[in-house]
Amino acid sequence: MLAFIYIDNIKTMRSIFAFLLLLICNSIIAQNNWELQKDEDNIKVYTRNAEGYSLKASKVTSVLETTIPRLVAVLMDADNFYKVIPTSKSSELLKIINDSERIYYIITDAPWPVTDRDGIYKMTFSQNPTSKVVSVNVTNLPDYIPKKDDYVRVPASEGLWKFTPLSHGKVEVFYQYVADPGGNIPAWLANSSAVNIPFETIQNLKKRVTLEQYDGQTFSFLK
């Protein structure tokens, strides 16, 4: 009788394990369920639903003929960062925490009658010592400074840049972003923004990395 119970419990445990494994696999598949929305000019844009956000998350990939220091220099240039993000109309540096962490204030231009947005973002730069891949985590800090009457504060967002060195002077650029813009956003604007903004962001980045102002810049966290 005891042997029978033991065998039955093993079968039950195996069934439970198989069920949990299936749930994990389904969760992983769901998390990676990106849909290609645009493939043009060597830029691919994907979108997917994002848990906890009403708007879709965006992911964009491309390969640029440039160097990682130049890419980092563009993102470190807080006063001109708005020229990378197509909907931004101004950006400024609020604080330098250390060599690899900075806090930016960015105002986003919204089409009438939607109110302009403002947001505070912490940019954290790091490099994998083995692969030399550079990651830039973008963290939202909505309460870092008081809200302003002229803007709707972006209450939540998550972003990630990755720069992967390739051969022959090329770098693979990866950018993923999702945000809750706050207030009411028309569906047509939200849907188009999820594709057009990341696409134009990479186009702008391609242009800016060629500027002379980013020549020869070095950073302590880059090896």
Buried (B, 14 or more C-beta within 10 A) or exposed (E): EEEEEEEEEEEEEEEEEEEEEEEEEEEEEEEEEBEEBBEEEEBBBBBBEBEEBEBBBBBBBBEBEBBBBBBBBBBBBBEEBBBBBBBBEEBEBBEEEEEBBBBBBBBBEBEEEBBBBBBBBBBBBBBEEEEEBBBBBBBBBBEBEEEEEEBBBBBBBBBEBBBBBEEEEBBBBBBBBBBBBBEEBEEEBEBEBBBBBBBBBBBBBBEBBEBEEBEEBEBEEBE
